Structure formats: structure tokens, C-alpha cells
Amino acid sequence: MAITLVALGSNRCHGRHGRPAGVVRAALAELAQLGTVLKVSPMFETDPIGPGSRRYANAVAALAWSGSLPDLLHALKALERRFGRRAGRRWGDRVLDLDILASGALVMQAPGLNVPHPRLAQRRFVLDPLVTVAPGWRHPRFNLTARQLHARQLRPKGLPRA
């Protein structure tokens, strides 16, 4: 059973779950139906990237997952749809956004799925919660830990590119 790191984010209210932080908490409960949630980061509030207009609630969860990553991606996209996510413009406001960040040292490229996430090392809104869940996780392409990637974001000096 692989330990898979999943990013959760929301910046739109939901009729049943309320504000974005409530959406992320509800999504974590649903995530626990897919596998065993081993650890969850604190919630981080961050500014949007691109055309989004509302602040995000972000978190990262370590999930023990026994299936394939394409199967997990399919389950995560179905969960997003159940929460009301609709196709829209890239980086726009959304009720729920779920991304597979990494699965151990696995490197995988498939249609719609790149593991580790190709922009993980450049995003503070991912690295801030990630370092609280898996500080020692080592990026298989850059050979840097989550803690080291986070430190480079805090004082940038030649961040690695995917």
C-alpha cells in the first residue's frame, strides 16, 4: 500500500459545507472513504493564482492507497464533481480542487496525470502544508526533501524546474 500525498483546496462556498475551510474538512472526510488518511496538515489560507478572485483554504493529506494512481485520480475527480466542481477556466474559482502530489519515489506520466505534480516545487500553497505532513519526503527528480523545497521557496535561489 503506497503513501500518496493529496492536495486539497477550495475558494468557493458550498451550500452544505459552508466556507472553503468547511469544504476542505468535508472533502477530507470523503477522502477517508477511499483509503486511510494517515496525516493531515493544518489549513492554510492563501491568495489565488491567476484569474481567481477569492482566497483559498489549502491542506495536504497523506493517504494510504492500495489501488493504482489512475484509479485514485478518477476517484478524486468524481469527488470534486460531487462537491459541485464544474469545468471552467484554468486557475479560476472552484468549490473543490484535489491533486495527487506524489506517491513515494514514483515518477509517472500518463494522460491527465503527472506524478510528482509538475509544479509542486514552485507553489508555496502546496509546500507550506506539505512540509507539515511529510517534511522528509524526497522529490524523485530533484533529490530534495519537502523541507528543502520549502526552504528554497522561502528564500528563492534557483528553484528546480520539472
C-alpha positions in Angstrom: 0.0 0.0 0.0 1.6 3.3 -1.2 1.5 6.5 0.8 0.1 9.1 -1.6 0.2 12.8 -0.9 -3.0 14.7 -1.9 -3.5 18.4 -2.1 -6.9 19.8 -1.2 -8.1 23.4 -1.9 -11.3 25.4 -2.1 -12.1 29.0 -2.6 -15.9 28.9 -3.1 -18.7 28.3 -0.6 -20.7 25.1 -0.7 -24.4 25.0 0.2 -24.0 22.2 2.7 -20.4 22.6 3.8 -20.2 26.3 4.0 -17.0 28.3 3.6 -13.9 27.0 1.9 -12.3 25.6 5.1 -15.5 23.7 5.7 -15.4 22.3 2.2 -11.8 21.1 2.7 -12.8 19.4 6.0 -15.8 17.7 4.4 -13.5 16.6 1.5 -11.1 15.1 4.0 -13.9 13.1 5.5 -14.8 11.8 2.0 -11.1 11.1 1.3 -11.1 8.8 4.3 -13.7 6.6 2.5 -11.1 6.0 -0.3 -8.2 4.9 1.9 -6.7 5.5 5.3 -5.9 9.2 5.9 -2.6 8.9 7.9 -1.9 12.6 8.5 -3.4 15.9 7.6 -1.8 19.3 7.6 -3.2 22.4 9.2 -5.4 24.5 7.0 -3.6 27.3 5.2 -5.3 30.4 3.7 -3.6 31.6 0.6 -4.1 34.1 -2.2 -5.3 32.9 -5.6 -3.1 32.4 -8.6 -4.3 33.7 -12.0 -7.9 34.9 -12.5 -9.3 33.6 -9.3 -10.7 36.3 -7.0 -11.2 34.6 -3.6 -8.7 33.3 -1.1 -8.1 29.6 -0.8 -8.2 27.2 2.0 -5.5 24.6 1.4 -4.3 21.4 3.0 -2.4 18.3 2.3 -3.2 14.7 3.4 -1.1 11.6 3.4 -3.3 8.8 2.2 -2.6 5.0 2.3 -4.0 3.9 -1.1 -4.0 0.3 -2.3 -5.1 0.9 -5.9 -3.5 2.4 -8.9 -2.9 6.2 -9.2 -5.1 6.5 -12.3 -7.9 4.9 -10.2 -7.2 7.4 -7.4 -7.3 10.3 -9.9 -10.6 9.0 -11.2 -12.0 8.8 -7.6 -10.7 12.3 -6.8 -12.3 13.8 -9.9 -15.6 12.1 -9.0 -15.3 13.6 -5.5 -14.8 17.1 -7.0 -17.9 16.7 -9.1 -20.0 15.5 -6.1 -18.9 18.8 -4.4 -20.1 20.8 -7.4 -16.9 21.3 -9.4 -17.6 22.1 -13.0 -15.2 22.5 -15.9 -14.1 26.1 -16.1 -11.2 28.3 -16.8 -7.8 27.3 -15.5 -7.0 28.6 -12.1 -10.5 30.0 -11.7 -12.5 30.0 -8.5 -13.6 26.4 -7.5 -15.6 24.7 -4.8 -13.0 21.9 -4.5 -9.7 21.1 -6.1 -7.9 17.8 -5.4 -4.5 16.9 -6.8 -2.2 13.9 -6.5 1.1 15.5 -5.4 3.3 12.4 -5.0 3.4 8.7 -4.3 6.7 7.8 -2.6 9.5 7.9 -5.1 7.3 7.0 -8.1 7.7 9.0 -11.3 4.7 8.6 -13.6 3.4 10.3 -16.7 0.0 9.3 -18.1 -2.8 11.2 -19.8 -4.0 13.8 -17.2 -1.6 12.5 -14.5 1.9 13.5 -13.8 3.5 12.3 -10.5 5.1 14.0 -8.8 3.0 17.0 -9.6 5.0 19.1 -12.1 4.6 22.4 -10.3 4.8 21.2 -6.7 8.3 22.7 -6.1 7.2 26.2 -7.2 4.0 26.5 -5.1 4.0 27.8 -1.6 0.3 27.0 -1.2 1.3 23.3 -1.6 4.7 23.3 0.1 3.5 25.1 3.3 1.1 22.3 4.2 3.2 19.5 2.6 6.2 20.2 4.8 3.9 19.7 7.9 2.8 16.3 6.7 5.9 14.8 5.0 8.9 17.0 5.7 11.3 14.2 4.8 9.5 13.1 1.6 12.2 13.3 -1.2 11.3 14.6 -4.6 12.4 11.8 -7.0 13.5 14.2 -9.8 15.2 16.9 -7.7 16.5 14.7 -4.9 15.4 17.3 -2.4 13.2 16.8 0.6 9.9 18.7 1.1 11.7 20.7 3.8 14.4 21.7 1.4 12.0 22.6 -1.4 10.0 24.7 1.1 13.2 26.5 2.3 14.0 27.3 -1.3 10.6 28.9 -1.7 11.1 31.0 1.4 14.4 32.3 0.0 14.4 31.5 -3.7 17.7 30.8 -5.3 17.4 28.8 -8.5 14.3 26.7 -7.8 14.3 23.3 -9.6 12.1 23.0 -12.7 10.1 19.9 -13.6 
